[in-house]
Amino acid sequence: MSLVLFFTCLLSLLLTFCWYRHSLRRQWFDVPNARSSHSRPTPTSGGVGFLLVCLGGLVALRVAGMLESREFLVLLLGGVIATLGLADDSLDLSVRVRVLVQLAVVALMLLLAPGLPPLFLGSWQLPWPWLLAPLLLLYGVWQINFYNFMDGIDGLAASQGLFVSLALAWFTADAGEFGLATAALGLACALAGFLPFNAPSARLFMGDVGSNFLGYALLALGLLACQRGVLDYWSYLILMGAFLMDTTTTLVGRMRAGHVWYHGHRTHAYQLAARHLGSHARIVVVYAGINLAWLLPLAVLNRHLAPQFGLWMALIAWTPLAIATWWIRRRLLGGAVEVSR
């Protein structure tokens, strides 16, 4: 198994390098604009490398009988989301087209994952499917998009994907779900092969093809883990807390200020902090620290508590992050530029 995972990482590194060289020859660059956090044209859509490795790995796991057909199809739908992202990288698709396709894919994912457990809101349960399915549908589309929003500085989206996929691999392996654990480990190894090109200062961006795929892949792995009883929804949402709170708090703040929510901008807390500190690497380290020292222990603790406590544990995890996001935006937003796409 160790040799297979090493080969996965090596293959991702090789394919990413090939895409990097191809992008340089074709001059497929992300050119800086008023919304950018980088200062020079940089090759983009580098997520194609780890995407191909992940899709090939899923086929191998299915052939080996380590994934059931429904699990395989749920995870394979990430290829549709990635294709949409690649088209957006090239053609700049409209918001309506992107959201409609995302809604259709997430709805199909939920149809392929029946029998999901209820969501506990304290002592009250939100049952599947009539009340829970619409909520999961909306959250799924939001996660695909907020993961894209958080791919604004070097290494952040890839390192977050590495953290969450490794955490899910740990939880699923501990519960004896070795097929899901291997899929999560494969994603982590593929991201490890991409990170040398994307770590600050990045030579290659993952593009929408990579960020959209990562948002969906982590969602699908988390949902399947919940279906198998490995963890509950709140444990997964705690793991995603750093990205979830930055984007959601920023969205609420922009809507209150009268901005169109889907217009491009660079006023997320992580973007403001990166410009203030003059460093992408420091922000990546801060997010890694939050994940490892705060969110992971709370997610582990929540797994061992009664499900009625999940909401309260999530609020404990999220509240300081939401307050920090609000405070950073209030203090640093003065010189920020808000630009419509």
N, C-alpha and C positions, 0 to 999 in steps of 0.2 A: 504493500500500500504506500509506504514512504517513497518508493521509487516512482510509482505512478504519479503521486502528487508533485514530486520534483520535476518529472517530465512535463506535467501540466504547467507548472511555473515557467519552465524553460521554453516550452512551445509558445506560451503567451508572450514572453520576452522577445522571441524570434519574430512572431507575427507582428507585434507592435513595432519592432525595428523596421520590418519590411514596409509597413504602412507609413511610418515616419519618412523613410527614403522616398516612397512613392509620392507622398504629399509634397515633399520638397521639389521633386521633379515637376509635378503638375501645378505647383504653386497654389495648393489648397490651404489658404491661410485664414485664420481669424484675425481680421484687421481691427486694431483698437478703435473704439469710438467713445462717446460720452458716457456710456454705461459700463465700460470695460474697467477691469482692475489690473490689466497688463498694459505695457507700454510699447511692445513691438509685435509685428505680425508673427503669428505662431501657427504651425500646422495643427489641424483640428481633425475631428472625427476619429481620433485614435482608439476609441472604444471598440472599433471593429475588431481589433486584435483579440482582446479578452472575450468579446462576444462570440467569435467563432470557436474559441477554445471551450467556452461554456456549453454552447449548443452541441458540439461534438461530444463533450463529456456526458451530456444528458442522453444522447443516443447510446453511448457505450454502457451507461448504467441501466438503461432499459433493456438492452440486449443481454446484459448479464443478469437480469431479473432482480436488480436491486431497487427498482422503482416500479410501482404499479402503473397501469396504463393511464389512469386518471391523474396521478401525480405527474407523470411524464408530460401529459398534455397541458396541465396547468403551468408547469415550468416552461414548456416549449413555446407557450404564447408570448413569452418575453421576446422572441424573435420578431413577432409582429410589431410590438412596441418599439423595438430597436430599428426596424425598417422605417417606421413612421419618423423616428428621430433622425435617421440618416437623410430621409427626404426633406425634413425641416432644415437640417444643416445645409442642404444644397439649394432648396427652393424657397425657404422661409414661408412655410405653410401658414394659413390663417389659424387663429385661435379656435374658431368653430370646427374646422376640420380636425385639428389635433384632439380636441375634447371629445368630439363625437366618436372617433376611432378608439380613444382611451376608454370611454364609457362602454363601448361594445366589447372590448377585450376584457375589461374587468368583470362585466356582467357574465361573459362566457366562463371566466375563471370561477366565479361563484356557482354557476350551474354545474361545473365539473367537480366541485368540492362540496357535495351535499352533506347534510348531517352535522353542520358546524355547531359547536356548543353555544349556549346562551351567553350573553354579555351581562355580567353582574354590575349593577349600579347600586352599590351598597347591598341592602337586603332584597332589592327588587331585581328581577331578571328581565332582560330584553330578549325574547325568544327568537329563534330561527324558524322560518325565513321572513315572515311578513314584516316584522319590525326591525330585525337586525340586518337583513339583506340590503335595504336601501342605504342604511348607515355605512355598511362596509363598501358599498358601491361608491358613495361619495368620498369616503376616506381613501379608497384605492386610487381614484383619479387624483385626489389631492396629493397623495404621496408621490406618484409619478412626477407631478409638476413641482412639488416643493424640493424634490431631490435635484431636479434641473436647476431650480433657483439657487440652490446651495453650491452648485458647481461654478463658483465665481472667482475662486483663488486657487493657486497651485496646490494640488495634493489633498484638498479637503474632502471632496466627494469620494475619492478613491480610498482614503484612509478610513473614512466613516464606513464605507462598504466592507472594508477589511475587518473592522471591529465587529460590526453586526453579524457578518457571515461567520466569523470565528465563534462568537457567542452562541449563535444558533447551532453551529456544529457541536459545540460543547454540550448544550442542553439536549439535543436530539441523540447524541451518542450516549449520554448518561441515561437516557430513557430507553436505550436499546433500539432506536430507530436509525439503523446504520445506513440505509439508503439515503434518507434525508441528510444525515450527517455527512456522508460522502459528497453529496451535491453541494452542501454549504461549504465544505472544505475545498472542493474544486473551484468554487467561485472565489474563495479567499486566495487560492494559489494563482488563479488567473489574474487577479488584481495585483498580487505581489509582482508578477511579471510586467505589469503595466506601470507600476509606481516609479521605477527608476527614470522613466521618461517624463513623468508628471509631477514628481516632487519638486519643491521650490529650488531653483527657478526652472519652471517647466519648459521642456523642449517640445512638448506635444500635449494638446488638450484632448479630452475624451469626447467632447461634442455632445449634442443631444442624443446621438445614437448610443453613447455610453451611459450618460446620466439617466436617460429615460429607462434604459434596460436595467440599470442598477436599482432604480426605484421600484420597478415591477418585480425584479428577481427577489429582492429582499422581502417585498410584500407577499409574494407567492410562497416563499420558504416559511415565513412567519405564519401565514394562514394554514399551511399544511401541518406545521408543528402544533398549532392550536387544535386543528381537527383531530390529530392523533393524541391529544391530551398531554403533550409534552410541556406546554406552558399555556397560560391564558392570554387573552388579548392585552390586558394591562401590562403584563411582563414585556411583551413585544413593544408596546407603545412607550414603555419606560426606556428600552434600549434605543429607540428612535428619538428620544426626548430632546437632544441638543438641536437636531435639524428641525424637529416639529415645532419647538418653541420659538426659535429664531424666525422661521417663516410665518407662523401663525400670528405672532405678536406684531411682526412687521406689517403683515396684511391688514390686520385690524387698525393699526396706526395709520396706514395710508388711506384706508377707506374713511376713517374718521376725519382725515385732513382733506377729503374730497378728491383724492386721486383715483383714476381708473385702475382697478386692482390688477388687471392683467397686462398693463403697460410695463415695458422694461424699465429697470432702474438699478441703482447700485447703493441702496440705502438699507440693506440688511445689516444687522449688528456686526456680523463677521467682516463685511466689506468695509464698514466704517472703521472698525478697530484695526484692520490690516493697513488702511491708509494712514491712520493716526500713528501707528507704530512703525510704519515703513517696512513691514515684514509680513510675508505670507506664512513663513515657517513658524513664527511664534504663535500665530493663530491656530495652525494645525496642531501644534504641541498643546495649546490650551484645550482645544476640543478633545484631544486624546486623553488629557488628564481628567476632564469632566466625565468622559465615557468610562474610564477605568476606575477612577476613585469615587465616583458618585453614582452613575447610572447603573453600571454592572452590578455592584453590591446590592442596590435596591431591587433590581430585577431578580437576582438570585434569592433574596429574602422573600420577595413576593411569591415566587414559585412554591415556597414552603408554607405560606399562609393560606387560610381559608379564602375562597374566591370573593367573599363579601368584602374583603379588605383591599381588593385590587384598585378600586377607584381612589381610595384614600392614599395608598402608596404612590399612585401615579401623580396625585396632586402634590404630595411631598417632594417627589422627584422634579416635577415641572415648575413649581412656583418660583424657586430662586432663579431658574433659568429665564423664565418670563420676565421677572423683575430686572434681571441683569440686562436682558435685551432692551427693555423699555428705557432703562437708565442710560445705556450706551447710545441709543438712538437720540434720546433727548439731549445728551451732552454734546454729541459729535455731529448731529445732523445739520448744524448751521451752515457749513460750507459744502454740503453734499449737493450733487446735481441730480435732479429728477427729470428724466427725459422720457417722453413717450416713444414707443417703438414704431 
